[in-house]
Structure formats: structure tokens, C-alpha cells
Amino acid sequence: MRKLLTVICLSVLLIFLAAPAFAQQNDFGKRLEKLENTIGAWNFYGSIRLLAIWEEQTETTIGFKGSTPTGGDRDLTFDLQDNTRLGALVKKGNLSAGYEIALDDTDALETRIAYAKWTFDNGIGLLIGQHYTPAVVDVSDSIAINDNSYMWSVPYNGRRPQFTLSYGGLRVGLVKQHAQYVISGAPADAEIDTTIPKIEASYTYRPTKKAWFTVVGGYQTYALSSEIGEEYDIDSYVIGAAGKMKFGPASVAACVWTGQNTAPYGLLSAAKWTGANKSAIRIEADGLKDEQVLGVTSVATFDASKALSFEAGAAYQKTTSDRTGYTEDDETIGYYLQSRIKVSKYLWFIPEIGYFDYKDDLKGADQGQMWYAGIQTRIDF
């Protein structure tokens, strides 16, 4: 009986002592809920990415924008990637917003994303600010050139200021044009006149959680006005389709697209990265000579385990020009193979090898090849 009374007394004492702690915890929860109702629910994140990569190019190679060696050089890049970022997301009722900055050891801070989105009760969303545009497609996770080595093989317009409406899988946006330039051969007094923003749209269909398909399109125009010569309209467009499907531990993804005058449009096409896109567009005696681009990308992945996966990709792009003397196709072919090693929830090692063949330029001159091998060390938090 005494033991029973002792146990009862101790239990009552423990409950009495723990009551303030429970009350305090409950009070903290109410305070947190009240704070979220006032300023919204905030989520901070970051990604630190260090790249060590060896690149070697042949004597005739022009080289991709962002790669270190050009013209028969070989070099090691060991640097903090310029897409290392810190960001924050906020959600409060129908309102969501985000801000993300890029960090680099040599450049000033750069705003990657700054947007706000209001979702009406009927499901229509309105996004304003800088974000990925509706026509952006990205199916590759290649790490070379700061994760950008295969942006030339897809319709990638980047993050631009925009006014975009969305409903379900449909997105339609007015997008800020890229900085335009006077086309070669224009009158000496030619001036750039922009009257409308870039127009982009996309529709994404997700039949299951393991598959998605999307179609994208965009149009842009600006004029070159002149008092001593003719006025020219520089029209650009892009249209494409992409998709991804997952089968157990494996997945496949692909993208095919085409466009006209993609350098003024702002796409990171292969010929632009090697300097040929702008020269492919010219004003001649009988009018404006446009350039056309066709691109195809395919990617396959395999998850060997929760900690190890593999990815292989191949891409092709062809640029043609109506300009006099530009009778050849400017082609680029690329291949890569990588593994993704997940050490923990936050830490990744991503080794990769790859090869680019720049083929001939628009005049038939050999542009050489490049191969690389490197590893990205990445901590996400």
C-alpha cells in the first residue's frame, strides 16, 4: 500500500511540474500561428556549389560562353559556381512570393528571382516580377559551365521580368525583351524601336505523378527605324515540345524545338555561344536575312539506390542562315555521363565527363571539339 501511495504521489508531482512546460509549449504554438497569420509562412533555403572541371579544346575551337579555354587551350576551373544561391519563399493565403540571389566570389550579388503571385479563388494565378518565363524548358542536369552546358539545346530564355497569368497547366505571359542590337547592314542612323513585350505561352499536362508533357511557344518583334533608309522588323519566334516519364528506377526525357532569329530573342543557342548567331542575321540589298535553329535533346537516368544515380544525355542543334555566302549548317553535338552521389540529405558529389563537337560554321570552316571531366560538390540547405 505504501509503495502504491508513493507512486501516486510521484505521478501527481511530475504532472504538476510538467504543466507549465506544456502550457508554455502550447503558448509558443499559438504565438507562432499568430505570427504566420500576420506575416505568412516563410521558408529559407540555399545551395552552395563548387565546381572543379578540366577542359581541353582543339586549335580551331571557338568555345562556349562561360567555358575557360578557347583556341586549343586546356585549363582547370576550380571555383564557386555563379549560380550558388540563397533564397526565401513566403506563403500567406492566396499570396505567394519569393526572392533568390546568386552568390559568387568575384561578382556582385545578382537577383535571380523576385516575384509575387496572387491566386484568385477560381484558380487563376497572376505572377509579376522576375521568374522563369513560360517558354523555358530544361531536361538536363549537366553540371558543366555552372550547370548551363546544355541550355543551348533547349528553348531556354532564363529568368525575366514578366506579367504572367496561369490556370491549371496553362501559362501566358508578357515578358521583358532582351537588350536588342542593330542588325549588321542596317542604315547608319538605324534606331531600335520596341512597341510590345515578348509574348510567351506554355501548356503542361501531367497524366500521373511520374510523367509530364509540355508545349511552349514565344514571339518577339522590334523595329529598326531610319530616316535615310528603310525600316526593318526583326521578328523572332520559338516553338517546342518536351516531356519526361519515369519507369521504376529509370526515367527518360526529351525536348525538340525550332526557332527563328534566336539571338535577338535571347535564347542560349549553340551558335550564339560560339559567336555565330548574330552574324547569321544580316540586312542585305534585297532585305533582311533570317537565321533558323533546330534543337533536339534526350536524357536518361537510373537510380541504382537512394544514394547513387546515373544520368546520360545527348543533344544536337543546327543553325542555318539565309545570308549570302552562308551555305553550310552550323551544327553542334554534345554527350555527357554523370553520377550523383548522395552522402546525406544535404551533401552531394556529382562527377561528370562530356564531349562537344562544334562541327563546321555557316561558311564551312571547322570549329573543333572540346572534352571535359569534372566534379561538383554541392550542399543544399
C-alpha positions in Angstrom: 0.0 0.0 0.0 2.8 2.4 0.9 4.5 1.7 -2.5 1.3 2.4 -4.3 0.8 5.7 -2.4 4.4 6.7 -3.2 3.9 6.0 -6.9 0.6 8.0 -7.0 2.3 10.9 -5.2 5.3 11.0 -7.5 3.0 10.9 -10.6 0.9 13.8 -9.3 4.1 15.7 -8.6 5.5 15.1 -12.1 2.3 16.2 -13.7 2.3 19.4 -11.6 5.9 20.2 -12.5 5.3 19.5 -16.2 2.1 21.5 -16.5 3.9 24.9 -17.0 6.1 23.4 -19.7 3.1 22.1 -21.6 1.4 25.4 -21.2 4.4 27.2 -22.4 4.7 24.9 -25.5 1.1 25.4 -26.3 1.5 29.2 -25.9 4.5 29.2 -28.2 2.5 27.3 -30.8 -0.3 29.9 -30.6 2.2 32.7 -30.9 3.8 31.0 -34.0 0.4 30.6 -35.6 -0.5 34.2 -34.9 2.9 35.3 -36.4 2.3 33.3 -39.6 -1.2 34.7 -39.9 0.4 38.2 -39.8 3.5 37.9 -42.0 2.9 34.5 -43.7 4.8 31.2 -43.5 8.5 31.7 -44.5 10.9 29.1 -45.8 14.6 30.0 -46.3 16.9 27.9 -48.4 20.3 27.9 -50.1 22.6 25.9 -52.4 26.4 26.2 -52.3 28.1 24.7 -55.4 31.8 24.3 -56.0 33.0 23.2 -59.4 36.3 21.6 -60.3 36.5 20.8 -64.0 39.2 20.2 -66.6 38.5 21.3 -70.2 40.6 20.7 -73.3 39.8 22.2 -76.7 41.3 21.8 -80.2 43.1 24.6 -82.0 40.1 25.7 -84.1 37.5 25.6 -81.3 35.7 28.9 -80.6 34.3 27.7 -77.3 31.1 28.0 -75.4 30.3 31.2 -73.5 31.4 30.6 -69.9 34.0 27.9 -70.6 37.6 28.7 -69.7 39.8 27.5 -72.6 39.4 28.7 -76.2 41.5 28.1 -79.3 43.5 25.0 -78.4 43.9 25.7 -74.8 43.5 23.4 -71.8 42.7 24.5 -68.3 41.3 23.7 -64.9 38.4 25.6 -63.4 38.2 25.4 -59.6 35.7 28.0 -58.4 32.4 28.7 -56.7 29.7 28.5 -59.3 27.9 31.7 -60.1 24.5 30.0 -59.6 25.2 29.4 -55.9 22.1 30.9 -54.3 20.3 31.9 -51.2 16.5 32.4 -51.2 13.3 32.7 -49.3 9.7 31.7 -50.1 6.6 33.1 -48.3 3.0 31.9 -48.4 0.0 33.7 -46.9 -3.4 32.7 -48.0 -3.8 33.5 -51.7 -0.5 35.2 -51.8 2.9 33.6 -52.5 6.2 35.3 -53.2 9.9 34.5 -53.5 13.3 36.1 -53.6 16.6 34.5 -54.6 20.1 35.9 -55.0 23.1 34.5 -56.7 26.4 34.4 -54.8 29.8 34.5 -56.4 33.3 35.1 -55.1 34.2 37.5 -58.0 30.9 39.1 -59.0 28.4 41.3 -57.1 25.2 39.9 -55.8 22.7 39.2 -58.6 19.0 38.9 -58.3 17.9 35.5 -59.8 14.3 35.6 -58.7 12.0 38.3 -57.3 8.3 37.7 -57.7 4.9 37.7 -56.1 1.8 35.7 -57.2 -1.8 36.1 -56.3 -4.1 33.2 -56.8 -7.8 34.1 -57.2 -10.5 31.9 -55.7 -11.3 30.5 -59.1 -7.8 29.1 -59.6 -6.4 31.8 -61.9 -2.9 32.9 -60.9 -1.3 36.3 -61.6 2.5 36.4 -61.3 4.5 39.6 -61.6 8.3 40.0 -61.2 11.4 38.2 -62.3 11.0 34.4 -62.7 11.5 31.6 -65.3 9.4 32.5 -68.4 6.6 30.4 -69.7 8.6 29.1 -72.6 11.6 27.8 -70.6 12.3 24.1 -70.9 15.1 22.3 -69.1 15.5 18.5 -69.2 19.2 18.1 -68.4 21.1 18.2 -65.0 24.6 18.5 -66.6 27.0 20.4 -64.2 29.5 21.8 -66.7 29.7 25.6 -67.2 27.9 26.3 -64.0 25.0 23.9 -64.8 24.4 25.7 -68.1 26.3 23.4 -70.6 23.1 22.1 -72.2 21.0 25.3 -72.1 21.9 25.7 -75.8 20.0 22.6 -76.7 16.6 23.6 -75.3 14.4 26.8 -75.6 15.9 28.5 -72.5 15.0 32.1 -72.1 16.1 32.4 -68.5 14.6 34.4 -65.7 13.0 37.7 -67.0 10.6 40.4 -65.6 7.1 39.3 -66.6 3.3 39.6 -66.2 2.0 36.1 -66.4 -1.4 34.6 -66.0 -1.8 30.8 -65.2 -4.7 28.4 -64.9 -4.0 24.7 -64.3 -1.2 23.8 -66.7 -1.6 26.9 -68.9 0.7 29.9 -68.6 0.6 33.0 -70.8 2.9 35.9 -70.2 4.2 39.3 -71.3 8.0 39.2 -70.9 10.6 41.9 -71.0 12.7 41.7 -74.2 16.4 41.2 -74.0 18.7 44.1 -74.8 18.4 44.4 -78.6 21.0 45.4 -81.1 21.2 47.0 -84.6 21.4 44.2 -87.2 24.5 44.2 -89.4 23.9 46.0 -92.7 21.2 48.4 -91.3 21.3 52.1 -92.3 23.9 54.1 -90.4 21.2 56.1 -88.4 19.1 53.0 -87.5 17.5 53.2 -84.1 15.8 50.4 -82.1 12.0 50.8 -81.6 10.2 48.4 -79.2 6.5 48.6 -79.1 5.3 45.4 -77.4 6.9 43.0 -74.9 7.8 39.4 -75.7 4.8 37.1 -75.7 5.2 33.5 -74.3 2.9 30.7 -73.6 3.1 27.1 -72.4 0.8 24.2 -71.5 1.9 21.3 -69.3 -0.1 18.1 -68.9 0.6 15.7 -66.0 -1.2 12.4 -66.6 0.4 10.9 -63.5 2.9 11.9 -60.8 5.6 10.2 -62.8 5.1 11.9 -66.2 4.7 15.3 -67.7 4.5 16.7 -71.2 4.7 20.4 -72.3 4.4 22.5 -75.4 5.9 26.0 -75.5 5.9 29.0 -77.8 7.0 32.6 -77.9 7.1 35.6 -80.2 9.0 38.8 -80.2 9.4 41.8 -82.5 11.2 45.1 -82.7 11.9 47.6 -85.4 14.9 49.3 -86.9 13.8 52.8 -87.9 15.8 55.1 -90.2 15.4 58.5 -91.8 17.9 57.8 -94.6 16.9 54.2 -95.3 14.2 51.6 -95.0 12.6 50.4 -91.7 13.0 46.7 -90.8 11.0 44.5 -88.5 13.1 41.9 -86.6 10.7 39.1 -85.9 11.7 36.1 -83.7 9.8 33.1 -82.6 10.3 29.8 -80.8 8.1 26.7 -80.6 8.9 23.4 -78.9 7.7 20.3 -77.0 9.2 18.3 -74.2 8.3 15.5 -71.8 9.6 13.2 -69.1 8.4 9.7 -68.0 9.6 7.6 -65.0 9.6 3.8 -65.1 10.5 2.3 -61.8 14.1 3.3 -61.1 14.7 4.7 -64.6 13.4 7.8 -66.5 13.6 9.3 -69.9 13.2 12.9 -71.0 13.4 14.7 -74.4 12.9 18.0 -76.0 12.6 19.1 -79.6 12.2 22.7 -80.7 12.8 25.2 -83.5 13.1 29.0 -83.8 13.9 32.0 -85.9 16.3 34.8 -85.0 17.0 33.3 -81.6 19.9 35.6 -80.8 17.6 38.7 -80.6 15.1 36.6 -78.8 17.6 35.8 -76.1 17.9 32.0 -76.3 21.2 30.5 -75.3 21.6 28.7 -78.6 24.8 26.9 -79.6 25.7 29.3 -82.4 25.2 32.3 -80.2 27.5 30.8 -77.6 30.2 30.3 -80.3 29.6 33.8 -81.7 27.8 32.9 -84.9 24.2 33.7 -84.3 24.4 37.5 -84.6 26.4 37.2 -87.8 23.8 34.8 -89.2 21.3 37.7 -89.3 22.0 40.5 -91.8 20.3 43.1 -93.8 21.3 42.9 -97.5 20.3 44.8 -100.6 17.1 42.6 -101.1 16.1 42.7 -97.5 16.5 41.0 -94.1 18.2 37.6 -94.0 17.0 35.5 -91.1 18.5 32.5 -89.3 16.7 29.3 -88.2 17.5 26.9 -85.4 16.5 23.3 -84.8 17.4 21.6 -81.5 16.9 18.1 -80.0 17.9 16.8 -76.5 17.4 13.4 -74.9 18.3 12.4 -71.3 18.1 9.1 -69.4 18.5 8.5 -65.7 18.8 5.4 -63.5 18.5 5.3 -59.7 20.8 2.5 -58.5 19.9 3.2 -54.9 18.7 6.1 -52.7 22.3 7.3 -52.6 23.5 6.7 -56.1 22.0 7.6 -59.5 23.3 8.0 -63.1 22.4 10.3 -65.9 23.4 10.3 -69.6 22.4 12.9 -72.2 22.9 13.7 -75.8 22.0 16.9 -77.7 22.1 18.3 -81.3 21.5 21.7 -82.7 21.6 23.1 -86.2 21.7 26.7 -87.3 21.1 27.8 -90.9 21.1 31.3 -92.4 19.6 33.0 -95.5 22.6 35.3 -95.7 24.6 35.3 -98.9 27.6 33.0 -98.6 26.3 31.2 -95.5 25.6 28.0 -97.3 26.5 25.4 -94.6 24.8 24.3 -91.5 26.4 25.3 -88.2 25.9 22.2 -86.1 26.8 21.2 -82.5 26.6 17.8 -80.9 27.1 17.1 -77.3 27.3 14.0 -75.0 27.7 13.6 -71.3 27.6 11.0 -68.5 27.4 11.7 -64.8 26.7 10.0 -61.5 25.0 11.7 -58.5 26.3 10.5 -55.1 24.1 11.5 -52.2 26.1 11.4 -49.0 23.3 12.9 -46.8 20.1 14.9 -47.2 22.2 18.0 -47.8 25.6 16.9 -49.3 26.1 15.7 -53.0 29.1 14.8 -55.1 28.4 14.9 -58.9 31.2 13.7 -61.2 30.7 14.1 -64.9 32.5 13.6 -68.3 31.4 15.1 -71.6 32.3 15.9 -75.2 31.2 18.6 -77.6 31.8 18.6 -81.4 31.2 22.0 -82.9 31.3 20.8 -86.5 31.6 23.4 -89.2 30.4 27.1 -89.1 28.0 28.6 -91.6 30.8 29.1 -94.1 32.1 25.5 -93.8 35.1 26.2 -91.5 35.9 23.6 -88.9 35.2 24.8 -85.3 36.8 21.9 -83.5 35.9 19.9 -80.4 36.0 20.0 -76.6 36.0 17.4 -73.9 35.8 17.9 -70.1 35.9 16.0 -66.9 34.9 17.4 -63.5 33.0 17.1 -60.3 30.6 19.4 -58.5 30.4 19.4 -54.7 27.0 20.7 -53.6 25.4 21.4 -50.2 21.7 22.2 -50.2 20.0 23.6 -47.1 
